[in-house]
Amino acid sequence: MNKFNFKIQSIILILLTIFISFSFGFQDWTEIVKKAKPAVVLVECLGDEGGGCEGSGFVINSRGDIVTCYHVMRGAYVASVQYYDDTYRSVVGILAADSINDIAIIRCESSEYPASFLELEDNLPAVGENVVVIGSPLDYNFSVTEGLVSAIRDNNIRKEILLNAPIAPGSSGSPVINNVGKVIGVITGSMEEDWYLMNFATSSSVILNMNTTCSIDIADWPGITGRPSCFMLLAREQWKNNKKAAFSLRSALEDYLDMAESFNPERRIWAKFYYKLGHFYKYLYLYEEAILSYKKAVDLDESCEEAHKGLGDCYVVLKRYDDAEESYQELVRLDPNNWYAQYRLGLSHFEQGHYRFAISRFKKTLVLYPTYAQVHFDLGRAYLAVDDKVAALDEYDYLHDNYSELGLELFDLIFEDEVPKWKKQYKNFFGEDDDR
């Protein structure tokens, strides 16, 4: 072989290597991703005690049915879907569920279904095939990662795909898409083995073989008893925009009451949402609206202490002291050691001029919370109201030693009608400066 021919062959080999590299290692996903993204969704669930769970999903047909992971839906009480256009729809039914392969097919409540959906590939991918994953991990909604199919596990129980495309919490339910835009699998989880991170997906062929003719209403799905999606809005808006969150939540909660009352085992769950709504209204100074929300919470769960507490607080602001006392009394009945209820009862009695009752409640509060300075101050005021300055001075002594500012304020109340020299002598005796 002469030198010239060797150079020609070398150039051809280099060009062939570059061609192969671009063909197999540098897939341009721009158009495929652009078409696929509108069919990808974020699935949000809310569980007991307010705990939440997020995952991904994607639309699979013109009816708007959505595939996500079984473990995303498991244990939820409310579920909703956020679409690529930032609209929200409530989950109303479970069409099929497979806990072994970790797949759930869900349906949302909507008069209009999304125009975009992804086609499922019935055949298993080839090992080494390029794929792309679209999902919403770690609040990076509708993000894209690329990788290769590393291995296939196909047995009678599971059809599982191992791939190296990066994923993170929130990726569960993401579609794994091949280079012709079809879904070959659904991300279900990952496992770290020594230094190697393995990511798993269930084959799309599993979805195609699931029976979707026996739809389960959302109310009958284990762990889920609701329809509207605004609880997720509440979670996002909490403490950022109280007014928006409160009014969004109210509009959806109006649809909940009748349904919630028909599911007695879960009444306490809805009570929590209503008292949270009441808190929003209270912080917005919308006390009448807050009272209505707290009352709904109590109707659903009489033992909801937060709702009784909120009711009492709102009634005090509105000077509806009889109603306030009834709410605080109920709180004491539920928890005799609730110092807050005892204290607020004392304040209610004080505002109405029932000073002896107020003294009794303040004393009970101090048994439960002996270091609460404000109660010592209010107890001192109550003693003054019944002309017991000696007892009021005992409260001053405590405050003087521990909370000087409140002590000085109570001292001024005790001696406001006295001759100034006596006031000065008493203050000097306890070591106070002449000038404040």
N, C-alpha and C positions, 0 to 999 in steps of 0.2 A: 504494500500500500504506500503510494507516494505521499509526500508531505501535504500537497494541496488537497488530496482526497480526504486525508485525516482531518484537516481543518473544516472541510465542508460537512463531514459527518458530525464533528463536534458541535458546529453551529446548529445543525438540524436537531441534535440531541438536546441542546440547551433550549431551543425554541419549543420542542415537544414537551420538555419538563415544565416550562413556563405555562404552556397551554393547559397541561394537565392540572397544574397548581391552581390556575384561575378557574378551571372548569369544576374542580372538586373542593377546593379550599377557600374560594373567594366568591361564594354565591351572593348575588345581588338580590336582597330580599325586599327592596323598596316597594315594588308594585304589589307583591303578595301581602306585605304588612299593611299597606294602605287599604287594600280590599278587606283584609281580615279584621282589622281593629274595630270597625263599627259593630261586629257581631260578638265581641268580647265584653264581658260584664264583670262587675265587682259584686260579690254576694256578701251581705252583711246580716249577721244573726245576733240576737240578744238573748242571753240566758238568765237563769235565776240569779238573784243578788245583783243584777245589773251588769254581770260579766258579758263581754261581747266576743264574737269570733268573726273573722273576715277570711274570705277566700275568693278565688276567681271562678269564672265559668264562661260559657259561650252558647250562643243560640244555634240550634241544630236544624230548624225547619221554619217554614213560613208561618206556622202557628205561634211561633215565639217560644217554644219549649227550650229549656236551658239545661245543660249538663254541668254539674259541679261534683265535688267530692261528698261522699256520704258523711265523712267525719266533720265536714264544715257545717252540715245541717244538724248533726246529732247534738242533742242536749239544748237546742234552742227553743225559745218561747215565741219569738217573733223573727221573721225573715223578710228581707227586701233586696232588691236588685238595683244597682246603679249602672246605667248604660253609658256608652262612650260619649253621648251627647249631653251627659250630666242630668238626665231625667231619672226618676225613681219610680219603681213599681213594686207592689206588694206581692209576696209569694202567697198563693192561695191553694196550691195543690201539689202533691207529690205523685208523679206519674209512675215512677219505678225507683226501686232502691236495691242496691247490692252491697251489703256490708263486707263481703269477702273481697271483692274487687274495688271497693271504696268508691262506688259511683252512685249518684242520685240524679234523677231527671225531674226537674221542677217546672211548675207553670205559674206565671204571674197574672195578676188581675189587670186587664187592659182592654179597651175597646179597639185599639189599633196595635197591631203587632209590628215589630221592627222589620225593616225591609231587608236587612242583611242577615245572613246565616251562613254557617260553615258546613261544607259537605264532609261526611265521614268516609274514610278509606277502609274498605273491608279487609284488605290484605295487610299482612304484617310487613313492616319496612325491612330493608336490607341492612345488615350490620355495616357501618361506615357511611350510611346515608346522612346527608346534611339535613338538619331540621332547625326550626325556629320556634321559640316559646313566647307567647304573649300573655301577660297576667298583671297582677297588682300586688307585688311583694313589698312589704315594709313601707306602705303608703306611696310607693312609686307606681301610681295607677297606670295601667295599660302600657307597661314597659316591655321591651323586647330583648331577648337574649338568644344566642345562636350556639349550636353544638352539633355533635355527631351521635348517631345511634351506636352505642358501645356493645350491646348484647341483647339477646332475646330469650325470654323464658316462657315456654309454651307447654302447659300441661293440662290435665283435665279440669283443674280448679281455676288456674289463673293464666292470663295472657299478659305478661309483663315485659315492658321495654326499659332497658337500662340506657341512660344517656348522660352526656357530660355538659349539657347546656346549664349555665348557672341558674339556680333558683333560690328562694328564700321564703320565710314565713309569709303567707298570703298568696303564694304561687299555687297552692293546692286547687285543682280544678282548671288550671290553665290548659289551653289547647296546645298540643305539639303538632306543628304544621310542616308538611313536606314541601318540596320545591315546585309542586304544581298547585299548592294552596289548599290541599286536603288535610283534614285532621287525622293523624295516625295514632294519637293517644291522648290521654288526660293525665296531667301531673298529679301524683298522689302522695309523694313524700320523698325523703332522702335519708341516707344513712352514711355516717362517717366511719370508715374502716381503716384504722391506723392513719396513714397520711392521705388516703384516697376518699373523696366524697362521691358517693353513688347516688344518682337521682333516678327516681322510678316514675313510670307512667303506665297506666292501664291501656291496653290496646283498644282502638275504636271499634273493633269487631265485637267486643263485649257489649258495647252500647247498642249496636245494631241488633243484637240478639235479645235485648231486654224486652220484657212484656210491659207495654205502656197502656194496655186496655183497662186495667183495674186502678183507676186513679183514686188516690186517698185525699180526702179533703184536708186542708191544712189544720183544721180543728181536731182531726182524729190522728194526726201524725204524732208519734210519741215525742213529747217534749215541746211541741209547738201548738199554741192555742190562739194565735192571733193573725190578723190580716194586714192592717196598715203598716207603713214603713217609717212613720215619723219618729219612732224611738231612736232610729239611727241618726236622724236629723238632730234630735235632742242631744245625743252623745257628741256629735260634732260641734254643735253650737254652744254647748254648756259653758257658761262663764265668759264666752266671747261676745255673744249678742243675745242677752237674756230675753229681750223683747221678741226678737224674731223666733227664737226657740220656743218661747211660751205660746205664741199665737199659732205657730205651725203645729205644735203638739196638741193644742186645744182642738184645732180643726179635725185632726185625725182621731183624737180620743172620743169625740162625739159619736164615732162609729163603733166604739168599743163596748160601751156600757151594756147594751142589750146582750151582746155575744158573751161578754165576760161573765155576766150573771148566770148564764146557762152552763158554765163550767165551774161548778163549786170547788173542785179540788185545787183550782188555780186562782181563786179569788184574791188571795193575798198578793199574787204577782201583779195583778192590775192595780191593787191598792197602792203598791209602791210607786207606780207610774203617776197615779193621780196626786199623791202627796208631793212628788217631785214637781209636778206642774204647779201645785199650790205654792211651793217654795219660790218658783219663778215669779208668780204673780205677787207674792209678798215682797220680794226684793224690788219689784217694779212699783210698789205702793198701790197695787190694784187689790185692795183687801177684800172687796165683795167677791171678785172672781176667785181669789185665793180660798175664801170660805167655801164656795161651791165645790171647788176641787177637793179640798180637805174632807168635806162632807161625803163626797162620792167615795173617797178612800175609806172612810169609816163605814159606809154602807156595805162595801165589799169585804172589809176586814175590821171588825170591831176592836181587835187587839192591836191595830196599827198605832203605836205610840207616837210616831212622828206626826201623824195626822191630827191627833188630839192636841198635841203640843202646838202645832201650827194654828189650829182653830182658836185655842186660848189666846195666843199672841195677837192674832188679828182682832179678836173681840175686845181685847184690852185697848188697842189703838183706837177702835171705834167707840170706846167707852160703853160697851155692852157687857158690863161686869158680871151680871147674872149668868150670861151665856159663857163667859170666860171661866167663871168658877165651876160651872158644870163640866167644861172640857178638862180643866186641871184636876178636878175631883176624879174623873174617869181615868186620868193618867195615874193618879195616886192609887186607884183601885187596881190598875194593871201592874203597878210597881210601887209598893209602899216606900221603897228606898229611893225614889226619884226625887232628888233634892231640888231639881229645877221646878217641878210641879209645886212642891211645898213653898218655894220662894215666890213663885208667881201668884200663888193663892194669897200669900202674905201681902204682896203689892196690891192685888185687887182689893183686899179688905182695907188696906190703908187708903187707897184712892176713894173708897166709899165712906171713909170715916169710921170704919169698924176697927178701931185701934187695938182693942183687946184681942180680937181674933187675929189681927195682923201680928201682934207680939207672939202669940202661940205658934203661928206658922213659921215665923222667922226663927224661933227657938228650935223648932223641929228641923229646919233647914240646917242650922249650925250643928246639930247632932250628926247629920249626914255629911256636912261639909264645913268643919269647924274653922277653916282658914279663909273662908270666902269673905273678903274685906267689905264688899258692898252690902252684904247681909248685916254685918255688924253696924255699918253706918245706918241702914234703914231701920234696924232694931232700935238704935239710939234715937232716931227721929220719932218712932212709935212711942217710946218711953216719954219723950218730951210732950207728945200729944196728950198723954194722960197725966202730965205734970209729975213724972217720976224722974227728977233730974239726977238723983243718986245713981239709979240704974243706967241712965244715959251716960253719966261720967264713967261708969265701968266699961261701956263700949268705947268711950273716948280713950281710956287707958290702953285698951287692946290696940286700937288703931294708932295711937301715939307711938307705941313700941314697934309696930310692924308696918304701918302704912301712914306715914306722917301727913301727907296731903289730905287724905280723907279725914284724918284725926283733927287737923286744923279746921276743916270745913264743919265738922260736927261740933267742935268747940265753939265756933262762932254762933252756931244755932243755939247752943246751950246758954250762952251768956249774952245773947243779943239784946236782952232787956235789962241786964245788970249794970251796976255802976262800973265804969271802966277800971277803977283801981282794983276791984276784986278780980276782974278778968285778968289784969296784969299780974297780980299776985299769984293766981292759980297757974298761969302760964310759966311764970318764973320758977315756981315750985317744981314743975315738971321739966324744967330745963329748956323752955322755949325762949327764943330771942324776943326782945321787946319789939323789934321791927320785923315785920314780915316782908 
